[in-house]
């Protein structure tokens, strides 16, 4: 049963203020609000969602502090020197792929939206090649996953950042060539920020995470050691 909401109007008010006043002085004066109204409830939500993954994504369970993204931006190589992100996000990587991307589950809250997503987003070069080869051999299974009606009611296909031409070494007339040209494979849902204050927020996100799990497992299968791939491929079959 839904309980007390994780986030409140104070959460959104802080994020709106941060978007307008992205300065260290402003943030430090309100750090206690960030800690109590933004970070603490986000960690609680992460713990709730991670606990539920024992049933459908146990390989993605880690401590909440490891899943939460830092609010601080890395400005070393950016022309934008704003010190803070305008959103607070969480990424459930598969255990063993924490530093190399792979496919996982994601959500963030900002002043304007709540984002729920899952997939492989701009994976490393070797992982991209492995996923493309996986699509080459298993395109019929991928077609069922990516075109699943229930999935498409809950998510939109994330921008694939596709190549204009087939990657080198892949047949241009292959049935999966349009998917093979993608550089990221995932699903995303953008919702108004007010959804973060729903009492059933955790249930709503978990429902979507469960639905997209076969797609996540399909994308991770070619990135796992050979002895683990068969069982993951079987579990990635669309669920009825």
N, C-alpha and C positions, 0 to 999 in steps of 0.2 A: 504493500500500500504506500502511495506517495506520502511523504512527511513534510517537514518544514523545508522551504526552498533553500538551496545552497547560496544563491546570490540575491541581492536586494537592489533597490533603487540607489542605495549608497554606492554599490559596486559600479553601476553604470555612470553615476554622477562623477566618480573618481576617474573613470576611463575617458569620459568626455572632457574633463578638465585636463587630463594628461595630454590628450590629443591637441588641445589648444595651447598648452603650456609645457612643452617638452623640454624642460630645463631642470638641472640638478637641484637648484635652489627650491623650485616649486615642489619637486618630488620629495625632497628631504623634509620639508615642512609638513608634509602629509604622509610620511612613511607609515605612521601608525594606522592610518586609514587603509593604505595599500595592504599592510600585513593582515589586518582584521577583516576587511570587507572584500578583498580581492584574492590574495594569496592563500589565506587559510581556508576559505570555502572551496577554492580550486583544488587544494590538496585533499580536502574531504571528498570532493566529487571524484577525483582520480582514484582514491582508495576504494570508493564504492564501485566504480566501474571495473577496476582491476580485480576486485574480489569476485565479481560476476564472471570474469574471463576464465575462471577455473572450469567452467562448463563448456566453453567453446573456443577459447584461445589461450590455453595454459602456458604456451611458449612465449607469450607476450607479457607475462606477469613479472613486474619488478617493483621495488619500493617507489612510492609516489614521488619522492624527491628526485629520483632518477628519471622519471617520466615528465615532470614539469620542466618547461623551457624557462630559462632566465628572462626577466623583463628587460635586461640590459642588452643594447645593440652592440655588435662588433663593428666599430666605425673605422677600423684600420685601413680598409681598402674601399671605403665608400665616400662619395662626395657629400653625402648627407651625414652630418655629424650630430644629429639628434641622439641623445644618450639612451633613450628608452624606446622600446617597441610600443605601438599603440594598442597592442592586444596581449593577452596572456594565453599561451598555448601548451598543449600536452601531446606527446608522441609516444605511442606504445610500439617500440621496435621489437622485433623478434629477438629473443635471447641469443647472443652471439653475433648479432648484426647491428649492435648499438652504434658502432662507429662507421659502418659501411652502408647505411641506408636499408636496403631490402624493402620489403613491403610491410606496412603496419597500419595502425589506427591513429587518427588525429582528431583533435578538436581545439577550438580556441574561442575566446570571447573578447569582443572589442566594444567600443562605444556604439557601433552601428549594427553589428551582426554577431550571430552565433554560427560557427562553422563546424560541421561534422564531416569527416572524410576518412578514406582508407585507400591504400594502394601503394604503389612504388613511385615516388616523386623524384625525378632527375637522379636515378641511381648511377653509381659509378660505371665507368666504361666497361669493365669486365662483367658487371651485373647486367648492364643493358644488353650486351652481346648474348649472355646466357638466356635472358628472357626472350630475346628475339628467336634464338634457336629453339627454345621451348615452344613458342608460338608456331614455328615452322612445322613441328612434329605433332602438336596438339591443338591445332586451330579449331577443330570442331568443338572440343570441350570449351575453349575460350569463347567461341561464338555463343554457346548456350549461357555462359556466365554473364557476358557483357550485354547480352540482349534480353536477359531475364526481366519479365514485366514487373514483378514485385520489386526488384532492385531499382528499376528505372522510375518507379513511383516514389521511392524513398530518396533517390539520389539523382544527380545529373552527372554525365560523364565529364571528368575533369579535362581541362585543356591539355591535349596530348603533346603539344609543342612538336608536332610531326615534322619530319624531314620532307623536303619537296621531291626528293628522289629516293628510290630504294637504297638501303645501305649496301656497301660493297660486299659481294659474295652471296647476296640473296636474290633469288629469281624474281624478276619484276612481274611475272604472270601468276605468282603463287596466290591461292585463295585468301591468304592472311596478309598479303603484302601491305595493305593499308594500316593494319595493326602493327606490323613489323616496323613500319616507318615511324611509329610513335617513339617518343623519347621518355615518356612517363605514362603510366597506366594506373588510373585510379578513378574513384567516384567521390563527388563532393556535394554537400548540401549547404546552401547559404540561407539562414533564417534570420528574421529580425531579432535584434539584441534582446528584446523583451522576453523572448522565449527562455532566456537564461534564468528568469525568475519563476519559471513554472515549478510547481511542487513535484511534478513527475519528470523533471529534467533527466535524471539518471536513467529512468526507465525508457524514455524516448531515445536517448543516445544509445543505450544498450541494444534496443530493438534494431536500430540501424546497423550497429557493429555486428550483431549476430547475422543479419541478413547478408552482409558483404564479406563475411568470413571465407566462404569458398573462393572468392576472387583473390583475397589476400593469400590464401594457402596455395593457389595456383601459381601466383607470381613468385612466391618464395621457394617453391619446389625445386627449380633448377639451380638455386643458390645454396642448397643444402648438400651435405655429404651424400654420395650415391646410395648408401644403405638406408637413408632416411627418405629418399624421394618417392618411392612407391607408395608408402603409407600416406604421405601427404597428398599425392596425386589422387588417390582414392577418396580421401576426405574432401577434396576440392570439387567433387562432383556436385552439381546443383542439388539442393535439398528440396524435397517436396513438402 
